[in-house]
Amino acid sequence: MTRSRRMRRGLAGASMALFSLALIGGMALAGWRMGWEHGKAEQARRIQATADAAVRQAMDLLDAGQEERALAFLEAAARLRPGDPTVEAARVEAQRRIAARPTPTSLPPEILLEDAFQTARKAYEAGDLPRAVELLLQIRNRDPAFRATEVTSLLREAALRHGMRLLQDPEDRIAEGLFYLDQAARLGPLPPEAATAYRLAALYLAARDTWGVNWPETIQRFQELYRLAPGYRDVARRLFQAHVAYGDLLAAQGESCPAEAQYQAALRLFADPTVQTKAQEAGAHCLQATPTPIPGSLPGGGTPLPPPIPVGRLAYALYDPELGTSVLYVIEASGRGFRVAVGADQPAWQPGGRRLAYRVAGVGLFLRDLESGETVQIAGPGAAWPTWAPDGQHLAFMDGTGGIRILNLQEPGQAQRIATGRFPAWSAQGTLIWTGCAAGGCGLLLLPPGASAPVRLSQHPNDLQATWAPDGSAMVYTTDVQGSWDLVIATPQGFFRALTSGGGQEIGPAWSPDGGWIAYLSDADGRWGVYLIPAAGGTPRKILDLGERLPDPLSQRVAWGP
């Protein structure tokens, strides 16, 4: 029995043991957590299967005497299963064979290299592109100066052609195709067609690797791919299935409103009677939904906990690692709190505080009536960072293409694009502020009511997330002008003062309804949390712990309403 076959037998045994352990562990789980853990196991299984396939291919190549190609596959397997003894043993064996390969001494080295080059050229002309790549890599490794221009040109062309061929293979050889295109890219820029194929394939693999583990991330990645190439492979069908699966997970958790949104997103891709029924059922439950109290917000006797905020209601998003997404909560000055929606963030209070606007990543913007429980979607995928006009009937938001749009809730329809920029915020007087560029540079821009063009308030392009004081006399924003993200208060007249400095990343601020406090997000103590600081300046205090992880911090904020 050859050493490579013994390795193959060991690999099969190890795979069976891993499969048995995964099966036993899966049977021990229950409820919705079973689905999440199954997703993790499924991802691990796919990684295991990919690594196993790479090792099997390497073993076959070793048996065929193609040690360099075998070593390339083993390097890929090692990245998937670092420290695996079978993979490491195979790598050592491949390296041993390469080192022990006899080198004829009766002929000059240049004759041997010339023979290898001619063989590679014939392999290329015959369509045996993997063999051509293997030989040309050997030549480059032994003497980079030998026919350098010709070897490089032929190697690049062979790797490029074979990589493109593999990406088009119906047998799903995407990972191999990317490997060969990587080889070509090291020798020069990929042509536009190959660069596009590489990008689409890489996006597809990245999206597929999150399948069943993190549905919002899966949906977001497949949506990006769908926007670029809706006909690519099975992207449309996978996006449909991801929306349905995430909707099922949310429905099982009693989150009818976001579940309905997921089902509706799926139905926009394909008509399906089963999903239509699910959407109708979730919609009916959504109309009857009431906010869910935060577990532990009240002690057993029913007495409210000490108030974490001095006034009003504070909305914030907490990342839940088990769900793989954010959950939107509201806490009140009374100490009570409730959950608003799963998969939601970027809250914004309607003037008066009856409705809360928020984003569901990959789906769009929603409004939740906190009295009736009614939830409606007002903007589609890509929309983010909603802000209310003082009349409570218009919303401005980022549209996902670098623009800012205004939506009239009384006349639903196409939102009007008014500017290019990010992070819009409306004052009580109707002045709109956002981060953008105007004549002379970039920074915070102000557009008063009736003005035809904005004026620039600040001079730094990373002055972000501005939000107004309740009376419109000032705004607070986050900036990295000093090297770390800190909060600054400014007036429309151009007076500035630092509010925080050097305590960590301080982002996503919101002014209290009485104007006396500012809430914000920070990791000053090594964990993310919600902090309060007097608007006049002073010592901040942490009121809520949000854990160690806050995905994409600059897309997060708190909102403080009446």
Secondary structure as the mmCIF struct_conf table of DSSP 4:
data_model
#
loop_
_struct_conf.conf_type_id
_struct_conf.id
_struct_conf.beg_label_comp_id
_struct_conf.beg_label_asym_id
_struct_conf.beg_label_seq_id
_struct_conf.end_label_comp_id
_struct_conf.end_label_asym_id
_struct_conf.end_label_seq_id
HELX_RH_AL_P HELX_RH_AL_P1 ARG A 3 MET A 27
TURN_TY1_P TURN_TY1_P1 ALA A 28 ALA A 28
HELX_RH_AL_P HELX_RH_AL_P2 GLY A 31 ASP A 63
TURN_TY1_P TURN_TY1_P2 ALA A 64 GLY A 65
HELX_RH_AL_P HELX_RH_AL_P3 GLU A 67 LEU A 80
BEND BEND1 ARG A 81 ARG A 81
TURN_TY1_P TURN_TY1_P3 PRO A 82 GLY A 83
HELX_RH_AL_P HELX_RH_AL_P4 PRO A 85 ALA A 100
BEND BEND2 THR A 105 LEU A 107
HELX_RH_AL_P HELX_RH_AL_P5 PRO A 109 GLU A 125
TURN_TY1_P TURN_TY1_P4 ALA A 126 GLY A 127
HELX_RH_AL_P HELX_RH_AL_P6 LEU A 129 ARG A 142
TURN_TY1_P TURN_TY1_P5 PRO A 144 ARG A 147
HELX_RH_AL_P HELX_RH_AL_P7 ALA A 148 LEU A 167
TURN_TY1_P TURN_TY1_P6 GLN A 168 GLN A 168
TURN_TY1_P TURN_TY1_P7 PRO A 170 ASP A 172
HELX_RH_AL_P HELX_RH_AL_P8 ILE A 174 ALA A 185
TURN_TY1_P TURN_TY1_P8 ARG A 186 LEU A 187
BEND BEND3 GLY A 188 GLY A 188
HELX_LH_PP_P HELX_LH_PP_P1 PRO A 189 PRO A 191
HELX_RH_AL_P HELX_RH_AL_P9 PRO A 192 ASP A 209
TURN_TY1_P TURN_TY1_P9 THR A 210 VAL A 213
HELX_RH_AL_P HELX_RH_AL_P10 TRP A 215 LEU A 228
TURN_TY1_P TURN_TY1_P10 PRO A 230 GLY A 231
BEND BEND4 TYR A 232 TYR A 232
TURN_TY1_P TURN_TY1_P11 ARG A 233 ASP A 234
HELX_RH_AL_P HELX_RH_AL_P11 VAL A 235 ALA A 252
TURN_TY1_P TURN_TY1_P12 GLN A 253 GLY A 254
HELX_RH_AL_P HELX_RH_AL_P12 SER A 256 LEU A 267
TURN_TY1_P TURN_TY1_P13 ARG A 268 LEU A 269
HELX_RH_AL_P HELX_RH_AL_P13 PRO A 273 LEU A 287
TURN_TY1_P TURN_TY1_P14 GLN A 288 GLN A 288
HELX_LH_PP_P HELX_LH_PP_P2 PRO A 291 PRO A 291
STRN STRN1 THR A 292 PRO A 293
HELX_LH_PP_P HELX_LH_PP_P3 ILE A 294 ILE A 294
TURN_TY1_P TURN_TY1_P15 PRO A 295 GLY A 296
BEND BEND5 SER A 297 LEU A 298
TURN_TY1_P TURN_TY1_P16 GLY A 300 GLY A 301
HELX_LH_PP_P HELX_LH_PP_P4 THR A 303 PRO A 307
BEND BEND6 PRO A 308 GLY A 312
STRN STRN2 ARG A 313 ASP A 320
TURN_TY1_P TURN_TY1_P17 PRO A 321 GLY A 324
STRN STRN3 THR A 325 GLU A 332
TURN_TY1_P TURN_TY1_P18 ALA A 333 SER A 334
BEND BEND7 GLY A 335 GLY A 335
STRN STRN4 GLY A 337 VAL A 342
TURN_TY1_P TURN_TY1_P19 GLY A 343 GLY A 343
STRN STRN5 ALA A 344 TRP A 349
HELX_LH_PP_P HELX_LH_PP_P5 GLN A 350 GLN A 350
TURN_TY1_P TURN_TY1_P20 PRO A 351 GLY A 352
BEND BEND8 GLY A 353 ARG A 354
STRN STRN6 ARG A 355 VAL A 360
TURN_TY1_P TURN_TY1_P21 ALA A 361 VAL A 363
STRN STRN7 GLY A 364 ASP A 369
TURN_TY1_P TURN_TY1_P22 LEU A 370 SER A 372
STRN STRN8 THR A 375 ALA A 379
TURN_TY1_P TURN_TY1_P23 PRO A 381 GLY A 382
STRN STRN9 ALA A 384 TRP A 388
TURN_TY1_P TURN_TY1_P24 PRO A 390 ASP A 391
BEND BEND9 GLY A 392 GLN A 393
STRN STRN10 HIS A 394 MET A 398
BEND BEND10 GLY A 400 GLY A 402
STRN STRN11 GLY A 403 ASN A 408
TURN_TY1_P TURN_TY1_P25 LEU A 409 GLN A 410
BEND BEND11 GLU A 411 GLU A 411
BEND BEND12 GLY A 413 GLY A 413
HELX_LH_PP_P HELX_LH_PP_P6 GLN A 414 ALA A 415
STRN STRN12 GLN A 416 THR A 420
STRN STRN13 ARG A 422 TRP A 426
TURN_TY1_P TURN_TY1_P26 ALA A 428 GLN A 429
BEND BEND13 GLY A 430 GLY A 430
STRN STRN14 LEU A 432 ALA A 438
TURN_TY1_P TURN_TY1_P27 ALA A 439 GLY A 440
STRN STRN15 GLY A 441 LEU A 447
TURN_TY1_P TURN_TY1_P28 PRO A 449 GLY A 450
BEND BEND14 SER A 452 ALA A 453
STRN STRN16 VAL A 455 ARG A 456
BEND BEND15 GLN A 459 GLN A 459
TURN_TY1_P TURN_TY1_P29 PRO A 461 ASN A 462
STRN STRN17 ASP A 463 TRP A 468
TURN_TY1_P TURN_TY1_P30 PRO A 470 ASP A 471
BEND BEND16 GLY A 472 SER A 473
STRN STRN18 MET A 475 THR A 479
TURN_TY1_P TURN_TY1_P31 VAL A 481 GLN A 482
BEND BEND17 GLY A 483 SER A 484
STRN STRN19 ASP A 486 ALA A 490
TURN_TY1_P TURN_TY1_P32 PRO A 492 GLN A 493
BEND BEND18 GLY A 494 GLY A 494
STRN STRN20 PHE A 496 ALA A 498
BEND BEND19 LEU A 499 LEU A 499
BEND BEND20 GLY A 502 GLY A 504
STRN STRN21 GLU A 506 TRP A 511
TURN_TY1_P TURN_TY1_P33 PRO A 513 ASP A 514
BEND BEND21 GLY A 515 GLY A 516
STRN STRN22 TRP A 517 SER A 522
TURN_TY1_P TURN_TY1_P34 ALA A 524 ASP A 525
BEND BEND22 GLY A 526 ARG A 527
STRN STRN23 TRP A 528 PRO A 534
TURN_TY1_P TURN_TY1_P35 ALA A 535 ALA A 536
STRN STRN24 ARG A 541 GLY A 547
BEND BEND23 GLU A 548 GLU A 548
BEND BEND24 PRO A 551 ASP A 552
HELX_RH_3T_P HELX_RH_3T_P1 PRO A 553 SER A 555
STRN STRN25 ALA A 559 GLY A 561
#
